[in-house]
Amino acid sequence: MLVSDFDYYLPEELIAQQPVEPRDHSRLLVLDRKTGTITHNVFYNLPQLLQPGDTLVFNDTRVIPARLLGIKPETGGKVEVFLLSRTTKDDWEVLVKPGKRARPGTVIEFGENLRCEVLDTTDFGGRIVRFTYPGIFEEILDVLGETPLPPYIKAQLSDKERYQTVYARERGSAAAPTAGLHFTRELMETIANMGVNLAYITLHVGLGTFRPVVAENINEHVMHREYYSVPPATAEIVNKTLAAGNRVIAVGTTAVRTLESAGSSGCLEAKSGWTEIFIYPGHEFKIVKALITNFHLPKSTLLMLISALAGREFIFDAYREAVDKRYRFFSFGDAMFIR
């Protein structure tokens, strides 16, 4: 299976630059796998598509100000450091631009209170750095760091919380789990009151989610690892849902990857660790029965993941329909419900 099999045409003007207001007024394309039909709806009508006994699983990760702008004191050269994942209290895996001269021993300063030293390189072209600072790292990062938006979003975001889900709790992501951006607290309350379970996992979004596929054959692509955690309460709810014959509905591809990583035996385990799972057509889903997701970039691992769930031809029929009907694409775009 080739990466080119997952390419499609998208007019640039359909790339959403700003989120809709209110959050739940985005459009919703509904794919019914049993009937093979595609229908159009609005996200605030999601409760009409759910059933008592279903379980929605949300990724409660919170985006950190992961973009740091610094200088190399010996040369004055400007450097961008993009935080990916924390490996110890003060050590992080990062991307550095420009990276060619960021060799081990290189020091980068981000003002008086924060600096780092490059310790090592990684297999994915990144660096391991160690930060030194007085006080609390998170507080300094909140002052010096910038919230990173995807490069295809050119407009400035007036409210940084619009790139956070309303249920974001666990700091650590370099990007938002964007399927969750459509939910409001009121919509979630309505869903819970109708007998649908709301459960939470954590996956800190890093390079694995948005790293482009460079191999021609998708079987040769290697995912970058990302940290996840499944609490005992979520494992219990999900396993009871499956035992009752009801649906486990993942909110976003990061929730899918977490559930399928911790549930590879067919029973969801309460555990935490690192996942490198790469889901593409041929994957046998053990936990996830349905998915709420956004529209994804051409040739991306996320497009391959949803094709594994719904079938490549069905997904591409839906994407052609979405383009024809002028849906809004990517992080701030409209949503899709694969059921």
C-alpha positions in Angstrom: 0.0 0.0 0.0 1.5 3.3 -1.1 1.4 6.7 0.5 0.1 8.1 -2.8 -3.0 6.0 -2.3 -4.0 8.5 0.4 -3.7 11.7 -1.5 -6.6 13.9 -2.5 -7.3 17.3 -3.9 -8.2 20.1 -1.4 -8.7 23.8 -2.5 -6.6 26.0 -0.2 -9.6 28.2 0.7 -11.2 25.2 2.5 -8.4 25.1 5.2 -10.0 26.6 8.2 -8.1 29.6 9.6 -10.4 30.3 12.6 -12.7 28.1 14.7 -16.4 28.5 14.5 -18.4 30.1 17.4 -19.9 28.6 19.4 -17.7 25.5 19.3 -20.5 23.0 18.6 -21.9 24.9 15.5 -19.4 23.2 13.2 -20.8 21.0 10.5 -20.8 17.2 11.0 -20.5 14.7 8.1 -22.0 11.3 9.2 -20.7 8.1 7.7 -22.8 5.0 8.4 -20.8 1.9 7.8 -23.8 -0.4 7.9 -25.7 1.4 5.2 -22.8 2.9 3.3 -24.6 6.3 3.4 -23.2 9.8 3.9 -25.4 12.4 5.5 -25.0 16.0 6.6 -25.7 17.4 10.1 -24.5 19.9 12.7 -22.3 19.1 15.7 -24.8 20.2 18.3 -27.1 17.5 17.0 -24.6 14.8 18.0 -26.8 13.6 20.9 -29.4 12.5 18.3 -26.8 10.1 16.9 -25.8 8.5 20.3 -27.6 5.8 22.3 -27.8 5.3 26.1 -25.0 2.9 27.0 -22.5 4.3 24.5 -19.2 5.5 25.9 -17.4 8.5 24.6 -13.7 8.5 25.3 -11.9 11.9 25.3 -8.2 12.7 25.4 -7.8 15.2 28.3 -4.3 16.3 27.3 -3.6 20.1 27.5 -1.4 21.9 25.0 1.7 23.6 26.5 3.5 26.7 25.1 5.9 24.3 23.3 7.6 26.8 21.0 10.6 28.6 22.5 12.7 31.3 20.7 16.3 31.6 21.9 19.8 32.5 20.9 23.2 30.8 21.0 25.2 33.0 23.2 28.5 32.3 21.5 27.3 33.4 18.1 24.1 35.3 18.7 22.3 33.1 16.2 18.6 32.7 16.6 17.2 29.2 17.4 13.7 27.8 17.7 13.2 24.9 20.1 10.0 23.0 19.9 9.2 20.8 22.9 8.0 17.2 22.0 8.0 15.1 25.1 9.5 15.2 28.6 11.9 12.3 29.3 13.0 13.3 32.9 12.2 16.3 35.1 14.5 18.6 33.2 15.3 16.7 30.0 13.1 17.0 26.9 13.0 15.6 23.4 12.8 18.6 21.1 13.0 19.7 17.5 15.6 22.5 16.9 15.6 24.9 13.9 18.1 25.4 12.4 19.3 22.0 13.6 22.5 21.2 11.7 24.7 23.2 14.2 22.8 22.1 17.3 25.4 19.5 18.2 25.8 18.0 21.7 27.3 20.7 24.0 25.4 23.5 22.3 23.9 26.0 24.7 20.7 27.9 23.9 19.4 30.8 26.0 15.8 32.0 26.2 16.3 35.0 28.4 17.7 35.4 31.9 15.8 32.6 33.6 15.9 29.7 31.1 18.6 28.0 29.1 19.2 24.5 27.7 22.2 22.4 26.6 22.0 19.8 23.8 22.8 16.4 25.2 22.2 14.1 22.3 20.5 13.6 18.9 17.6 11.3 18.2 16.7 8.8 15.4 14.0 11.2 14.1 16.3 14.2 13.7 15.5 15.7 17.0 17.6 16.5 20.1 17.6 15.7 23.8 18.2 18.8 25.8 18.5 19.6 29.5 17.0 22.8 30.8 18.4 24.8 33.7 16.3 27.5 35.4 15.5 29.0 38.8 12.0 28.3 40.2 9.3 26.2 38.5 9.7 25.2 34.8 6.0 25.3 34.0 5.7 28.9 35.2 8.7 30.0 33.2 7.4 28.2 30.1 4.0 30.0 30.4 5.9 33.3 30.2 8.5 32.6 27.6 6.8 29.9 25.4 4.3 30.3 22.6 1.4 28.0 21.9 2.2 26.3 18.6 -0.4 26.4 15.8 -0.1 24.1 12.8 1.8 25.8 9.9 -1.2 25.8 7.6 -3.0 28.2 10.0 -1.8 31.7 9.0 -4.2 33.8 11.1 -3.5 34.8 14.7 -5.7 33.3 17.4 -7.2 36.0 19.7 -8.1 33.5 22.4 -5.5 30.9 23.1 -8.1 28.7 24.9 -9.8 28.0 21.6 -6.8 25.7 20.8 -7.7 23.8 24.0 -10.6 21.5 24.6 -13.0 22.5 27.4 -11.9 19.4 29.3 -8.1 19.7 28.9 -6.4 18.9 32.2 -3.1 17.1 31.8 -0.3 19.4 30.5 2.1 17.9 27.9 0.9 18.2 24.3 2.6 19.9 21.4 -0.7 20.0 19.5 -4.3 19.8 20.4 -6.5 16.7 20.0 -8.7 18.7 17.6 -11.7 16.5 17.4 -12.5 17.5 20.9 -12.6 21.2 20.1 -16.2 20.9 18.9 -17.5 20.0 22.4 -18.9 22.5 24.8 -19.5 21.8 28.5 -23.3 22.1 27.9 -23.2 19.6 25.1 -21.2 17.2 27.2 -23.8 17.6 30.0 -26.6 16.9 27.6 -24.9 13.7 26.4 -24.2 12.5 29.9 -27.8 13.2 31.0 -29.1 10.9 28.3 -27.2 7.9 29.7 -24.0 8.1 27.6 -20.8 7.5 29.6 -18.0 10.1 29.4 -14.5 8.6 29.9 -11.0 10.0 29.7 -7.6 8.9 28.6 -4.4 11.0 28.1 -2.1 10.9 25.1 0.4 13.8 24.9 0.4 14.7 21.2 3.9 14.8 19.8 5.8 14.0 16.6 4.0 10.7 16.1 0.7 12.3 15.4 1.8 15.0 12.9 5.1 13.7 11.5 4.7 13.3 7.7 5.1 10.0 6.0 8.3 10.1 3.9 8.4 6.4 2.9 6.8 5.5 -0.4 5.3 2.3 1.1 3.4 2.9 4.2 4.6 -0.4 5.7 8.0 1.2 6.0 6.8 4.2 8.0 7.9 4.2 11.7 5.8 6.1 14.2 7.4 8.3 16.8 6.5 7.3 20.3 4.0 9.2 22.4 3.1 9.0 26.1 -0.3 7.7 27.1 -2.2 6.8 30.2 -5.5 4.9 30.8 -6.9 5.3 34.3 -8.7 2.4 36.0 -12.1 4.1 35.9 -11.9 4.4 32.1 -10.8 0.8 31.7 -13.7 -0.3 33.8 -16.3 1.8 31.9 -15.0 0.8 28.5 -14.9 -3.0 29.3 -18.4 -2.9 30.7 -19.6 -1.1 27.6 -18.1 -3.7 25.3 -19.4 -6.6 27.5 -22.9 -5.1 27.2 -22.6 -4.9 23.4 -22.6 -1.1 23.3 -20.4 1.2 21.4 -17.0 2.7 22.5 -16.7 5.9 20.5 -13.3 7.5 20.4 -13.2 11.3 20.3 -10.2 11.8 18.0 -7.5 9.7 16.5 -5.3 10.1 19.6 -8.0 8.4 21.7 -8.1 5.6 19.1 -4.4 5.1 19.3 -4.5 5.0 23.1 -7.4 2.6 23.3 -6.0 0.2 20.7 -2.6 0.3 22.3 -3.8 -0.5 25.8 -6.5 -2.8 24.5 -4.6 -5.0 22.1 -5.9 -8.1 23.9 -9.5 -7.1 23.4 -9.8 -6.0 27.0 -8.7 -2.4 27.9 -6.0 -2.3 30.5 -5.5 0.5 33.0 -1.9 1.3 32.2 0.5 4.0 31.1 3.5 4.0 28.8 4.7 4.9 25.3 3.0 3.9 22.1 4.3 3.7 18.6 1.2 2.1 17.2 0.6 2.8 13.5 -3.0 2.1 12.4 -3.7 1.7 8.7 -6.0 -0.5 6.5 -5.8 -4.1 7.7 -5.8 -3.2 11.4 -8.3 -5.2 13.4 -9.9 -2.9 15.9 -10.3 -4.5 19.4 -11.8 -1.6 21.4 -13.0 1.3 19.1 -16.4 0.8 17.5 -17.0 4.4 16.2 -15.1 7.6 15.9 -15.6 11.4 16.0 -12.8 13.1 14.0 -11.8 16.1 11.9 -10.8 16.1 8.3 -7.1 15.2 7.9 -4.2 16.2 5.7 -3.5 14.3 2.5 -1.0 11.4 2.9 -1.1 11.6 6.7 -1.1 8.7 9.2 -4.4 10.1 10.5 -6.1 9.7 7.1 -4.7 6.1 7.0 -6.1 5.5 10.5 -9.7 6.5 9.6 -9.4 4.5 6.4 -8.6 1.5 8.5 -11.9 2.0 10.4 -14.2 2.9 7.6 -12.5 1.6 4.5 -10.4 3.7 2.1 -13.0 4.0 -0.7 -15.7 5.1 1.7 -13.5 7.7 3.3 -12.4 9.1 0.0 -16.1 9.2 -1.2 -16.8 11.2 2.0 -13.9 13.6 1.4 -15.0 14.3 -2.1 -18.4 15.0 -0.8 -17.0 17.3 1.9 -14.9 19.2 -0.7 -18.0 19.5 -3.0 -20.1 20.8 -0.1 -17.4 23.2 1.0 -16.7 21.7 4.4 -13.9 23.3 6.5 -10.8 21.2 6.8 -8.1 20.4 9.4 -7.6 21.6 13.0 -10.2 24.4 13.1 -12.5 22.7 10.5 -15.6 20.7 10.6 -16.1 17.2 12.0 -16.9 13.7 10.9 -18.7 10.9 12.8 -17.9 7.4 11.6 -20.4 5.0 13.1 
